[in-house]
Amino acid sequence: MNPAALTPDARSRVPRILAVDDSELMHRLLRTRLQLEQVEIHCALTGEQGLRMAAELQPEVMLLDIDLEGIDGFEVLQRLKEDPRTRDIAVIFISASCETMDRVRCLDLGAVDFIPKPFEMAELKARVRSAIRVQQLLRMLSQRAQLDGLTALWNRAYFDQRLAAEFGESRRHNRPLSLVLCDIDHFKNVNDRFGHPFGDEVLALFSTILTGGRASDIPCRYGGEEFGVILPATMIGEAIEVSERFRRAFEEHQWRRHPELVLTASFGVADLTSMPISTSPADLLALADAALYAAKRGGRNRVSVNSLPLAA
């Protein structure tokens, strides 16, 4: 399983366009003329509505008018850029304004393009397609920067970001969340005895096992020979079962170049049910880390839950 498949990705979804204009006629025109462009069209009549929809939909491109009821297009753009959820949306102004300074201000605030009304639909389509291509490329590069080069798993930076996001969602919607930290036992001895190239092979194989779990699991390389797996909407019992499958699969693997070798891993599991309401993602991580330490202290090659070891 490719880690990139675990998050919304511009390459795997239909690109979304959000048009913010106070004219219903403009909305109908855009829906009609862009319907063959393989995009989703969403429309808002006011700036406030556009901001709410932008945060919810995460469109690739926003088509924005300057003259709007309430807050104008300039303020909409400024607030988009101030919000981490929306600052990367490509904004194209479509406006009847002929003022050069309006165009300059739009671009200075972060818009990627300015199209005057009335416009040629062919030109609009071309500029929208260009903006979507740039957005898809930027998202791809951003995701690649969050991948570990050796294992192709998400890296530590992504792990921290995603754990915080999943923790917040679980708290807001009262959903379960489990976290697994795992460590390859005596990995330094593997490197010393068989060399670092074989050590890299071991890390790659362990990563393959972790990505062979459920589609909703989020495996990451936490650092060195340590890994983390975020399990959204997962109770502690199911997290234990998942960890046991990982543990057995790794222990039972036959190494082609060293058929006599048996390698093992230790797992620490924690979930939200053992935590008070006021806790943070760092506290959940600390619980999983304590459970992992208990697994190692208890003899390794086992799954421990909140510092209480389970028989392997």
C-alpha positions as CSV (number, residue, x, y, z in Angstrom):
1,M,0.0,0.0,0.0
2,N,1.3,3.4,-0.9
3,P,1.2,5.8,2.0
4,A,0.1,8.6,-0.3
5,A,-3.2,6.7,-0.7
6,L,-4.0,7.3,3.0
7,T,-4.6,11.1,2.7
8,P,-6.7,13.2,0.3
9,D,-4.6,13.7,-2.8
10,A,-5.1,15.9,-5.8
11,R,-4.1,13.0,-8.0
12,S,-6.8,10.6,-6.7
13,R,-9.8,13.0,-6.4
14,V,-11.7,15.1,-8.9
15,P,-10.3,18.7,-8.6
16,R,-12.6,21.1,-6.8
17,I,-13.4,24.7,-7.9
18,L,-15.1,27.1,-5.6
19,A,-16.7,30.1,-7.3
20,V,-17.4,33.1,-5.0
21,D,-19.6,35.6,-6.8
22,D,-22.8,37.5,-5.9
23,S,-24.4,36.7,-9.2
24,E,-26.4,33.5,-9.6
25,L,-26.1,34.0,-13.4
26,M,-22.3,33.7,-13.1
27,H,-22.7,30.5,-11.1
28,R,-25.0,29.0,-13.8
29,L,-22.5,30.1,-16.5
30,L,-19.6,28.5,-14.8
31,R,-21.4,25.2,-14.0
32,T,-22.6,25.0,-17.6
33,R,-19.3,25.8,-19.3
34,L,-17.0,23.9,-17.0
35,Q,-19.1,20.7,-16.7
36,L,-16.9,18.9,-19.3
37,E,-13.6,19.8,-17.5
38,Q,-13.8,16.9,-15.0
39,V,-14.0,19.2,-12.0
40,E,-16.4,19.7,-9.1
41,I,-18.0,23.1,-9.1
42,H,-19.2,24.6,-5.8
43,C,-20.6,28.1,-5.5
44,A,-20.9,30.8,-2.8
45,L,-22.7,34.1,-2.9
46,T,-20.9,35.9,-0.1
47,G,-17.4,36.2,1.1
48,E,-18.2,34.7,4.5
49,Q,-19.9,31.7,2.9
50,G,-17.0,31.3,0.6
51,L,-14.5,31.2,3.6
52,R,-16.6,28.5,5.3
53,M,-16.9,26.4,2.2
54,A,-13.2,26.8,1.4
55,A,-12.2,25.4,4.9
56,E,-14.7,22.5,4.5
57,L,-14.1,21.6,0.8
58,Q,-10.3,22.4,0.4
59,P,-10.7,23.2,-3.3
60,E,-7.8,23.4,-5.6
61,V,-8.9,26.7,-7.1
62,M,-11.1,29.5,-6.0
63,L,-12.6,31.9,-8.5
64,L,-13.2,35.1,-6.6
65,D,-14.9,38.4,-7.4
66,I,-13.8,41.6,-5.7
67,D,-17.2,43.2,-5.2
68,L,-19.2,41.0,-2.7
69,E,-21.8,41.6,-0.1
70,G,-20.3,42.0,3.3
71,I,-16.6,41.4,3.1
72,D,-15.0,42.1,-0.3
73,G,-12.7,39.8,-2.3
74,F,-9.6,41.5,-0.9
75,E,-10.5,40.6,2.7
76,V,-11.6,37.1,1.6
77,L,-8.2,36.5,0.1
78,Q,-6.4,38.0,3.1
79,R,-8.3,35.7,5.5
80,L,-7.7,32.7,3.3
81,K,-3.9,33.3,3.5
82,E,-4.1,33.7,7.3
83,D,-5.7,30.3,7.8
84,P,-3.4,27.3,7.6
85,R,-6.3,25.2,6.2
86,T,-6.9,27.5,3.2
87,R,-3.7,29.4,2.6
88,D,-2.5,27.1,-0.2
89,I,-5.7,27.4,-2.3
90,A,-5.0,28.9,-5.7
91,V,-7.1,32.1,-6.0
92,I,-8.0,33.5,-9.4
93,F,-9.8,36.8,-9.4
94,I,-12.6,37.3,-11.9
95,S,-13.7,41.0,-11.7
96,A,-15.1,43.8,-13.7
97,S,-12.7,46.2,-12.2
98,C,-10.4,48.0,-14.7
99,E,-8.2,49.6,-12.1
100,T,-4.6,48.6,-12.4
101,M,-4.1,49.0,-8.7
102,D,-6.8,46.5,-8.0
103,R,-5.0,43.9,-10.1
104,V,-1.7,44.7,-8.3
105,R,-3.3,44.4,-4.9
106,C,-4.8,41.1,-5.8
107,L,-1.5,39.7,-6.9
108,D,0.3,41.2,-3.9
109,L,-2.1,39.6,-1.5
110,G,-1.3,36.2,-3.0
111,A,-3.7,35.6,-5.9
112,V,-2.2,33.5,-8.8
113,D,-4.1,35.2,-11.6
114,F,-6.6,38.0,-12.5
115,I,-9.2,37.7,-15.3
116,P,-11.2,40.8,-16.2
117,K,-15.0,40.6,-17.0
118,P,-16.3,40.0,-19.6
119,F,-13.9,37.1,-20.3
120,E,-13.5,34.5,-22.9
121,M,-14.5,31.1,-21.6
122,A,-11.7,29.3,-23.5
123,E,-9.1,31.5,-21.7
124,L,-10.8,30.9,-18.3
125,K,-10.7,27.1,-18.8
126,A,-7.0,27.3,-19.8
127,R,-6.1,29.3,-16.7
128,V,-8.1,27.1,-14.4
129,R,-6.4,24.0,-15.9
130,S,-3.0,25.6,-15.4
131,A,-3.8,26.4,-11.8
132,I,-5.0,22.9,-11.1
133,R,-1.8,21.4,-12.5
134,V,0.3,23.6,-10.4
135,Q,-1.7,22.7,-7.3
136,Q,-1.4,19.0,-8.0
137,L,2.3,19.3,-8.4
138,L,2.7,21.3,-5.2
139,R,0.7,18.7,-3.3
140,M,2.7,15.9,-4.7
141,L,6.0,17.6,-3.8
142,S,4.7,18.3,-0.3
143,Q,3.7,14.7,0.3
144,R,7.0,13.4,-1.0
145,A,8.8,15.7,1.5
146,Q,6.9,13.8,4.2
147,L,8.0,10.4,3.1
148,D,10.9,8.4,4.6
149,G,13.4,7.7,1.8
150,L,14.3,4.2,2.9
151,T,10.9,2.7,3.9
152,A,8.5,4.9,1.8
153,L,6.5,5.3,5.0
154,W,5.4,8.7,6.3
155,N,8.2,10.3,8.3
156,R,8.3,11.8,11.8
157,A,7.1,15.2,10.8
158,Y,4.0,13.8,9.2
159,F,3.4,11.5,12.2
160,D,3.3,14.4,14.5
161,Q,1.0,16.4,12.3
162,R,-1.4,13.5,11.6
163,L,-1.5,12.4,15.3
164,A,-2.5,15.9,16.3
165,A,-5.2,16.0,13.6
166,E,-6.6,12.6,14.4
167,F,-6.5,13.3,18.2
168,G,-8.5,16.5,17.6
169,E,-11.1,14.8,15.4
170,S,-11.5,12.0,17.9
171,R,-12.1,14.4,20.8
172,R,-14.5,16.6,18.8
173,H,-16.6,13.7,17.5
174,N,-16.2,11.3,20.5
175,R,-14.5,8.6,18.3
176,P,-12.0,6.0,19.5
177,L,-8.3,6.4,18.6
178,S,-5.5,4.0,19.2
179,L,-1.7,4.4,18.8
180,V,1.0,1.8,18.4
181,L,4.7,2.3,18.9
182,C,6.9,-0.6,17.8
183,D,10.6,-1.2,17.8
184,I,12.7,-3.9,16.1
185,D,14.4,-5.9,18.9
186,H,18.3,-5.8,19.1
187,F,18.5,-4.0,15.8
188,K,22.0,-2.7,16.6
189,N,23.2,-6.3,16.8
190,V,21.7,-7.0,13.4
191,N,23.7,-4.1,11.9
192,D,26.9,-5.1,13.7
193,R,26.6,-8.8,12.7
194,F,25.2,-8.7,9.2
195,G,26.0,-5.1,8.0
196,H,24.0,-2.0,7.4
197,P,22.7,-3.1,3.9
198,F,21.0,-6.1,5.5
199,G,19.8,-3.8,8.3
200,D,18.1,-1.6,5.6
201,E,16.5,-4.8,4.2
202,V,15.1,-5.5,7.7
203,L,13.7,-2.0,8.0
204,A,12.1,-2.2,4.6
205,L,10.5,-5.6,5.3
206,F,9.1,-4.4,8.6
207,S,7.7,-1.4,6.9
208,T,6.0,-3.7,4.3
209,I,4.4,-5.6,7.1
210,L,3.0,-2.4,8.7
211,T,1.6,-1.2,5.4
212,G,-0.1,-4.6,4.9
213,G,-2.6,-3.8,7.6
214,R,-6.0,-2.2,7.3
215,A,-6.6,0.6,4.8
216,S,-7.4,3.1,7.6
217,D,-4.1,2.5,9.5
218,I,-1.4,5.2,9.2
219,P,2.1,3.6,9.6
220,C,5.0,6.0,10.0
221,R,8.8,5.7,10.6
222,Y,9.2,7.4,14.0
223,G,13.0,7.2,13.9
224,G,15.8,4.7,13.5
225,E,14.3,1.2,14.1
226,E,11.2,2.6,15.8
227,F,7.8,3.0,14.1
228,G,4.4,4.4,14.9
229,V,1.0,3.3,13.6
230,I,-2.0,5.6,14.1
231,L,-5.3,3.7,14.2
232,P,-8.3,6.1,13.8
233,A,-11.7,4.9,14.9
234,T,-10.1,1.9,16.6
235,M,-10.7,0.5,20.1
236,I,-7.9,-0.9,22.2
237,G,-8.9,-4.5,21.6
238,E,-8.7,-4.2,17.9
239,A,-5.4,-2.3,18.1
240,I,-4.0,-5.2,20.2
241,E,-5.1,-7.7,17.5
242,V,-3.5,-5.6,14.7
243,S,-0.3,-5.4,16.7
244,E,-0.2,-9.1,17.3
245,R,-0.6,-9.8,13.5
246,F,2.3,-7.5,12.9
247,R,4.4,-9.2,15.6
248,R,3.7,-12.7,14.3
249,A,4.3,-11.8,10.7
250,F,7.7,-10.3,11.5
251,E,8.8,-13.2,13.7
252,E,7.8,-15.8,11.2
253,H,9.5,-14.2,8.2
254,Q,12.1,-16.4,6.5
255,W,15.2,-14.4,5.5
256,R,16.5,-15.6,2.2
257,R,20.2,-14.9,2.8
258,H,20.0,-16.0,6.5
259,P,17.3,-18.7,6.8
260,E,18.4,-19.5,10.4
261,L,17.7,-16.0,11.6
262,V,14.7,-15.1,13.6
263,L,14.0,-11.4,14.2
264,T,11.4,-10.0,16.5
265,A,9.8,-6.7,17.4
266,S,8.1,-5.2,20.5
267,F,4.9,-3.2,20.5
268,G,3.3,-0.7,22.9
269,V,-0.4,0.2,22.5
270,A,-2.4,3.0,24.0
271,D,-5.8,4.6,23.3
272,L,-8.0,7.5,24.4
273,T,-10.2,5.5,26.8
274,S,-7.4,5.5,29.4
275,M,-6.9,9.2,29.2
276,P,-8.7,12.1,30.9
277,I,-10.4,14.7,28.7
278,S,-7.7,17.4,29.3
279,T,-4.9,15.4,27.8
280,S,-3.0,16.0,24.5
281,P,-1.5,14.0,21.6
282,A,1.8,14.1,23.5
283,D,0.2,12.3,26.4
284,L,-1.2,9.6,24.2
285,L,2.3,9.2,22.7
286,A,3.8,9.0,26.2
287,L,1.4,6.2,27.1
288,A,2.3,4.2,24.0
289,D,6.0,4.8,24.6
290,A,5.6,3.6,28.2
291,A,3.8,0.5,27.0
292,L,6.6,-0.1,24.5
293,Y,9.2,0.2,27.2
294,A,7.2,-2.3,29.3
295,A,7.3,-4.8,26.4
296,K,11.1,-4.5,26.1
297,R,11.5,-4.8,29.9
298,G,9.2,-7.8,29.9
299,G,11.4,-9.8,27.5
300,R,10.7,-8.2,24.1
301,N,8.7,-9.8,21.2
302,R,5.4,-9.0,22.8
303,V,2.6,-6.5,22.8
304,S,2.1,-4.4,25.9
305,V,-0.9,-2.1,26.6
306,N,-0.5,1.0,28.8
307,S,2.5,-0.6,30.5
308,L,0.6,-3.9,31.1
309,P,2.4,-6.7,29.1
310,L,0.4,-9.3,27.3
311,A,1.7,-12.8,26.7
312,A,3.3,-13.2,23.2
